[in-house]
Amino acid sequence: MVSLWHYFLGICNLMKNLICINTYKSPSLLKTFIWDYIEFAKHHEAYDFIVSLDGMDKESIAYCNKYNIPLLYSETNEGVGISKNRVLKEFCEYDNYFFIEDDVELLNADVFDLHLQLSKELNIQHFSLFEERRIRGRKDSLSHGKHNIIQSMYGSAQFNFFTKKGLEIVGGFHTDFAQYKRFGHTEHTYRFVTNGLSEYPFQIVEECLYGYFRWNDPISRVKLNVEVSSNDLFVGEEVLIESQIKYFPIKTISPYSLLHRNNVTSVDNIIVDRDVDFNKKKFYIGLKFIETIRYIKFRIKTLWVKN
């Protein structure tokens, strides 16, 4: 008799899933972290791969070109939400989408099949995953066998899962946020609640908080001073949330280009960078230096307040 798990795996193999790494002016992060995702896609036929670069970055473009890495890039930096819209518009045929930030290191690739499984069994159209410290407004939890789904009001977007069905109902990321070159993921997530697709906006698979990804915190590349609400949200985003938008079409703004399109599905054509281990070691040495500087600044600030 075929087990339920093998039956599920058979269904997964019939679905097409796109893994997208979202990046912005971070060639060092691309060189360090994309290769584990590419390696996974090469060995799993149900998964395809692409990099979405927000704006022009010559080094990132040259790197992807050198190794035949499929890359979608825009002429203008408009924020990660619009960067995702470009992918959704250009590759609308997929059953499921995984959007992952460029500084997230993959440790356990079972995270992909697990999200597909729980999405199908629990009829959840959108999952988020990020550092546990970023979970805010925890409301409830949903138990399903050995799995537990944390449900909260606020969170982050380091890893996002969407079904095609869910996106057809809620649409794409709002273009109002292009002027800020950030924000928008929370408003988009709240649309799943507004449409009755989930009770709470952020659905987090608890077991995946640790051991599946390494969450890194390099220097922020987009810095803005904006008014923040009591919920620690940009007030402009909170206003849109309160308006309870149900649907916003998948729109793009600036022109964009696509390199090595065929390799989205033919990942075996991607040439392996033999320096990936060196690049990863170099990144973590640099990150350790950044963390040391942060700690020194924190200690100086603490002593200054005490005195």
C-alpha positions as CSV (number, residue, x, y, z in Angstrom):
1,M,0.0,0.0,0.0
2,V,1.3,3.5,-0.9
3,S,1.8,5.6,2.3
4,L,0.1,8.9,2.7
5,W,3.6,10.6,2.6
6,H,4.5,9.0,-0.7
7,Y,1.1,10.0,-2.0
8,F,1.8,13.6,-1.0
9,L,5.2,13.5,-2.6
10,G,3.6,12.4,-5.8
11,I,1.3,15.3,-5.7
12,C,4.2,17.7,-5.0
13,N,6.0,16.4,-8.1
14,L,3.0,17.3,-10.2
15,M,3.1,20.9,-8.9
16,K,5.6,23.6,-10.1
17,N,7.2,25.7,-7.5
18,L,9.4,28.8,-8.0
19,I,12.2,29.7,-5.5
20,C,13.1,33.4,-5.9
21,I,15.9,35.2,-4.1
22,N,15.2,38.9,-3.7
23,T,18.3,41.1,-3.6
24,Y,19.4,44.8,-3.8
25,K,23.0,45.9,-4.3
26,S,24.4,42.9,-2.5
27,P,26.7,40.9,-4.8
28,S,28.5,39.5,-1.8
29,L,25.3,38.0,-0.4
30,L,24.4,36.5,-3.8
31,K,27.9,34.9,-4.0
32,T,27.5,33.5,-0.5
33,F,24.0,32.2,-0.2
34,I,22.3,31.4,-3.5
35,W,24.2,28.2,-4.2
36,D,22.4,26.0,-1.6
37,Y,19.1,27.0,-3.2
38,I,20.4,26.3,-6.7
39,E,21.8,22.9,-5.6
40,F,18.4,22.0,-4.1
41,A,16.6,23.0,-7.3
42,K,19.0,21.0,-9.4
43,H,18.0,17.8,-7.6
44,H,14.3,18.4,-7.3
45,E,12.4,18.6,-10.6
46,A,9.4,20.3,-9.0
47,Y,11.4,23.4,-8.1
48,D,12.7,26.2,-10.4
49,F,14.9,29.1,-9.5
50,I,15.5,32.8,-10.2
51,V,17.1,35.9,-8.7
52,S,15.2,39.1,-8.7
53,L,17.4,42.2,-8.4
54,D,15.8,45.5,-7.5
55,G,17.5,48.1,-9.5
56,M,20.7,48.2,-11.5
57,D,23.8,46.7,-9.8
58,K,26.6,46.0,-12.3
59,E,28.5,43.5,-10.1
60,S,25.4,41.4,-9.4
61,I,24.4,41.4,-13.0
62,A,28.0,40.4,-14.1
63,Y,28.1,37.6,-11.6
64,C,24.8,36.1,-12.6
65,N,25.8,36.4,-16.3
66,K,29.2,34.7,-15.7
67,Y,27.5,31.6,-14.1
68,N,24.3,31.6,-16.3
69,I,22.1,32.3,-13.3
70,P,18.6,33.4,-14.3
71,L,18.2,37.0,-13.3
72,L,15.4,39.5,-13.5
73,Y,16.5,43.1,-12.8
74,S,14.9,46.5,-13.1
75,E,16.2,49.8,-14.2
76,T,15.1,51.5,-11.0
77,N,15.2,50.5,-7.3
78,E,11.5,50.4,-6.2
79,G,11.5,48.1,-3.1
80,V,11.2,44.3,-2.5
81,G,7.4,44.3,-3.0
82,I,7.6,45.6,-6.6
83,S,10.6,43.2,-7.1
84,K,8.3,40.3,-6.3
85,N,5.6,41.8,-8.5
86,R,8.0,41.6,-11.5
87,V,8.5,37.9,-10.8
88,L,4.7,37.2,-10.4
89,K,4.0,39.1,-13.6
90,E,6.7,37.4,-15.7
91,F,6.2,33.9,-14.2
92,C,2.5,33.6,-13.6
93,E,2.3,29.9,-14.4
94,Y,3.6,28.4,-11.0
95,D,1.4,26.7,-8.4
96,N,3.5,28.0,-5.5
97,Y,6.1,30.7,-4.9
98,F,8.9,31.0,-2.3
99,F,10.4,34.5,-1.9
100,I,13.5,34.6,0.2
101,E,15.8,37.5,1.2
102,D,19.4,37.4,0.0
103,D,20.9,37.2,3.5
104,V,19.1,34.0,4.5
105,E,21.3,30.9,4.5
106,L,19.5,27.6,3.7
107,L,20.4,24.9,6.2
108,N,17.7,22.3,5.7
109,A,15.9,22.1,2.4
110,D,13.1,20.0,3.8
111,V,11.5,23.4,4.6
112,F,10.1,23.6,1.1
113,D,8.3,20.3,1.0
114,L,7.1,20.8,4.5
115,H,5.4,24.1,3.6
116,L,3.8,22.6,0.6
117,Q,2.5,19.7,2.7
118,L,1.0,22.0,5.4
119,S,-0.4,24.3,2.9
120,K,-2.3,21.5,1.2
121,E,-3.4,19.8,4.4
122,L,-4.5,22.9,6.2
123,N,-5.6,25.0,3.2
124,I,-3.2,27.8,4.2
125,Q,-2.4,30.0,1.2
126,H,0.4,32.1,2.7
127,F,3.1,31.3,5.3
128,S,5.8,33.6,6.7
129,L,9.1,32.6,8.3
130,F,11.6,34.7,10.1
131,E,13.6,35.1,13.3
132,E,11.5,34.3,16.4
133,R,12.3,37.7,18.0
134,R,10.4,39.4,15.1
135,I,7.1,37.7,16.0
136,R,4.8,40.4,17.5
137,G,1.2,40.2,18.6
138,R,1.1,36.5,19.0
139,K,-2.5,35.4,19.1
140,D,-3.0,31.7,18.7
141,S,-1.5,28.5,17.5
142,L,-2.8,25.7,15.3
143,S,-1.7,22.1,16.0
144,H,-1.6,19.6,13.2
145,G,-0.1,16.3,14.1
146,K,3.5,17.0,15.2
147,H,3.4,20.4,13.7
148,N,2.4,23.7,15.3
149,I,1.5,26.9,13.4
150,I,2.1,30.1,15.3
151,Q,-0.5,32.8,14.4
152,S,0.4,36.5,15.0
153,M,-0.6,40.0,14.0
154,Y,2.8,41.2,12.9
155,G,6.1,39.8,11.7
156,S,8.7,39.9,8.9
157,A,9.3,38.7,5.4
158,Q,12.6,37.0,5.3
159,F,10.9,33.9,3.9
160,N,7.5,34.0,2.3
161,F,5.4,31.2,0.8
162,F,2.4,31.9,-1.5
163,T,0.0,29.7,-3.4
164,K,-1.2,30.7,-6.8
165,K,-4.7,30.5,-5.6
166,G,-4.0,32.9,-2.7
167,L,-2.3,35.4,-5.0
168,E,-5.2,35.3,-7.5
169,I,-7.5,36.4,-4.7
170,V,-5.3,39.1,-3.0
171,G,-3.2,40.2,-6.0
172,G,0.3,41.8,-5.8
173,F,2.2,44.2,-3.7
174,H,0.9,47.8,-3.6
175,T,2.8,50.2,-5.8
176,D,2.4,53.1,-3.3
177,F,5.5,51.7,-1.5
178,A,7.8,52.1,-4.5
179,Q,8.4,55.8,-3.5
180,Y,9.9,54.5,-0.2
181,K,11.7,51.6,-1.8
182,R,10.6,49.3,1.1
183,F,7.5,48.3,3.2
184,G,4.3,46.7,1.9
185,H,4.7,43.1,3.0
186,T,2.5,43.5,6.1
187,E,-0.4,45.2,4.1
188,H,-0.2,42.4,1.5
189,T,-0.3,39.8,4.2
190,Y,-3.3,41.4,5.9
191,R,-5.3,41.0,2.6
192,F,-5.4,37.2,3.3
193,V,-7.4,38.0,6.5
194,T,-9.6,40.6,4.7
195,N,-10.5,38.0,2.1
196,G,-11.3,35.4,4.8
197,L,-8.4,33.1,3.7
198,S,-6.9,33.1,7.3
199,E,-7.9,34.3,10.7
200,Y,-4.6,35.9,11.4
201,P,-2.1,37.5,9.0
202,F,1.1,35.8,9.9
203,Q,1.2,32.0,9.9
204,I,4.6,30.6,11.0
205,V,5.6,26.9,11.1
206,E,7.2,26.8,14.6
207,E,9.6,24.0,14.0
208,C,11.2,25.9,11.1
209,L,12.2,28.8,13.2
210,Y,15.4,27.0,14.1
211,G,17.6,24.6,12.1
212,Y,16.2,25.3,8.7
213,F,17.7,28.7,8.0
214,R,20.4,30.9,9.4
215,W,19.0,34.4,9.8
216,N,21.7,36.9,9.3
217,D,21.6,40.6,10.0
218,P,24.1,42.5,7.8
219,I,24.1,46.3,7.5
220,S,20.7,47.7,6.3
221,R,20.9,48.9,2.7
222,V,17.8,51.1,2.7
223,K,17.6,53.6,5.6
224,L,14.6,55.9,6.1
225,N,13.3,58.1,8.8
226,V,9.5,57.7,8.7
227,E,6.7,58.1,11.2
228,V,6.0,54.8,13.0
229,S,2.7,53.8,14.6
230,S,2.1,52.3,18.1
231,N,2.2,48.9,16.3
232,D,5.7,49.6,15.1
233,L,4.5,49.9,11.5
234,F,5.1,52.7,9.0
235,V,2.0,54.8,9.4
236,G,1.4,54.9,5.6
237,E,1.2,51.1,5.6
238,E,-1.1,51.0,8.6
239,V,-3.5,53.4,6.9
240,L,-3.7,51.0,3.9
241,I,-4.3,48.1,6.2
242,E,-7.1,49.9,7.9
243,S,-8.7,50.6,4.5
244,Q,-9.1,46.8,4.2
245,I,-8.1,46.5,0.5
246,K,-9.1,43.1,-0.8
247,Y,-7.2,43.1,-4.1
248,F,-4.5,45.0,-5.8
249,P,-3.4,44.0,-9.3
250,I,0.1,42.7,-9.9
251,K,1.7,45.9,-11.3
252,T,5.3,46.8,-12.3
253,I,6.6,50.4,-12.8
254,S,10.1,50.7,-14.3
255,P,11.3,48.6,-17.3
256,Y,13.0,45.4,-16.4
257,S,15.2,42.8,-18.1
258,L,15.6,39.0,-17.9
259,L,18.9,37.1,-18.3
260,H,19.1,33.4,-18.9
261,R,15.4,32.8,-18.8
262,N,15.6,29.2,-20.0
263,N,17.7,28.4,-16.9
264,V,14.8,29.2,-14.6
265,T,13.6,25.7,-15.5
266,S,16.9,24.3,-16.7
267,V,18.9,24.8,-13.6
268,D,21.5,22.2,-14.6
269,N,22.8,24.8,-17.1
270,I,23.9,27.1,-14.2
271,I,27.7,26.9,-13.9
272,V,28.9,26.3,-10.3
273,D,31.1,28.9,-8.6
274,R,34.0,27.1,-7.2
275,D,34.7,29.9,-4.7
276,V,31.5,29.6,-2.8
277,D,33.1,28.2,0.3
278,F,35.6,31.0,0.3
279,N,32.9,33.6,-0.2
280,K,30.8,32.2,2.7
281,K,33.9,32.2,5.0
282,K,34.7,35.8,4.0
283,F,31.1,36.9,4.6
284,Y,31.0,35.5,8.2
285,I,34.3,37.1,9.1
286,G,32.9,40.4,7.9
287,L,29.6,39.8,9.8
288,K,31.6,39.0,13.0
289,F,33.4,42.4,12.6
290,I,30.0,44.2,12.2
291,E,28.6,42.5,15.2
292,T,31.6,43.5,17.3
293,I,31.3,47.1,16.2
294,R,27.5,47.0,17.1
295,Y,28.3,45.6,20.5
296,I,31.0,48.3,21.2
297,K,28.5,51.0,20.2
298,F,25.8,49.5,22.4
299,R,28.2,49.3,25.4
300,I,29.3,52.9,24.9
301,K,25.7,54.1,24.7
302,T,24.8,52.1,27.8
303,L,27.7,53.6,29.8
304,W,26.8,57.1,28.5
305,V,23.2,56.8,29.8
306,K,24.4,55.5,33.2
307,N,26.7,58.5,33.6
